[in-house]
Amino acid sequence: MSVYAVIAGVVGLAVDAFYRRTSLGGAVPTSGPVLLVANHPNGLIDPAVVLNTAARPVRMLAKAPLFDMPGISWLVKGMNALPVYRQKDGADTAHNAATFRAVSDALAAGHAVLIFPEGISHHEPQLQRLKTGAARMALSAVEAGAGDLAVVPVGLTYRDKARFRSQVATLVGAPLPVAPFAARARGADDAEAVRALTEAIDDALRDVTVNLDAWEDLPLLDAVDAIWRIGDPDRAARLKRLADGVAELRARAPERLAAVRARVVEWVTRLDALGLRASDLAPDHGAATARAGKALAFAARNLAVVLVGLPVAAFGALFFAVPFWTTHAVFLLARPSADVAATVKVLASLVFFPLWHVVAGWLLWASFGPSSALAVLAIAPLCGMTARWFFRSRVRALRDAAVFVRLLFARRLRRRLELERDLLVRAIDEVAAELDQR
């Protein structure tokens, strides 16, 4: 097994353990030259997610300083990554000529290459202006013999980048053939062809990513999403459609957006004051919780979960307390920016959790013998994952119980909030109908 396969497998497992990864559709071609382009909101996690999504070997481009960082350099070199020399890093950008040739050769040989055309990892709520490097590499590759090269956009949407077991959704767009752009070009550096292909790549990436004008739009989308279902099976897809609608409304009728936003914010503020969320008043929520039978079933189910799950979760929490809090301490000391917070957590976990397994295994072996040590080490990972799920689910269960009791004994308040919700939905429907007609 190659070094690439080992590193890709380990990193892929670590990222899939940290996030719940879902696919919104599309697939990376399994053969032929492919230039993968993706948005870049989450540091070194983004390439790992794309690798898991691609399901084929991928060579990636990485900024040159990573090749000199302890630990990280071993990873990027083992993954056959190619360095990108940036002026902002103080590097000599003339070295990029060799990187361009390596990319062209790899694509001409039918390989897949990954590039983040924004050129930076960031924590902005929308796609940043693309650099022209992806377009120039693609045109150079066609000139070198990759005539059937396609640019394939991959959109990454994180629910909460730094939170363990949060969701990351991937959406693979339709392949964008490069040959038509190359046919009109007078060489790989033809300015008009580079500009046209860069714009096409930008459009393709925007079609697969959620783009907000400001982070303050996200609470608005969350609230609207909870009360206004538009048929998409996945929440990330709904948020993308809602974000596109907000952007269009901001451009066409900003006064309407301001009015709707004010009403939604006022309603959500009232819910917050009552300890409620918009989803608590979803049309099916009351029907599911208002009957005594449902309440008794809820209580019995959660009691059973506590009786069975508490001992397992307690053991998992105690066993992994040392690496968990060590990783947390490293995170606090590092004080990473938002776009690399998850990277720090995942890399620290890759160091401290396996190391603790070795140390704990040695201590158990010395104290209780090999059979006990192997048995504990075998069940510990499952207990650790159970602990995380158990304690988070118990918090949710307590909150759901509090919401049930509050709404059960405040039916008049519930009816008033539901009436306001219905009026909001009607207003949103009217705005959506106006946008559809334009």
Secondary structure, 3 states (H helix, E strand, C coil): CCHHHHHHHHHHHHHHHHEEEEECCCCCCCCCCEEEEECCCCCCHHHHHHHHHHCCCEEEEEEHHHHHCCCHHHHHHHCCCEEECCHHHCCCHHHHHHHHHHHHHHHHCCCEEEECCCCCCCCCCCCCCCCCHHHHHHHHHHHCCCCCCEEEEEEEEECCCCCCCEEEEEEECCCEECHHHHHCCCCCCCHHHHHHHHHHHHHHHHCCCCCCCCCCHHHHHHHHHHHCCCCCCCHHHHHHHHHHHHHHHHHHCHHHHHHHHHHHHHHHHHHHHCCCCHHHHCHHHHHHHCCHHHHHHHHHHHHHHHHHHHHHHHHHHHHCHHHHHHHHHHHHHHCCCHHHHHHHHHHHHHHHHHHHHHHHHHHHHHHHCHHHHHHHHHHHHHHHHHHHHHHHHHHHHHHHHHHHHHHHCCHHHHHHHHHHHHHHHHHHHHHHHHHHHC
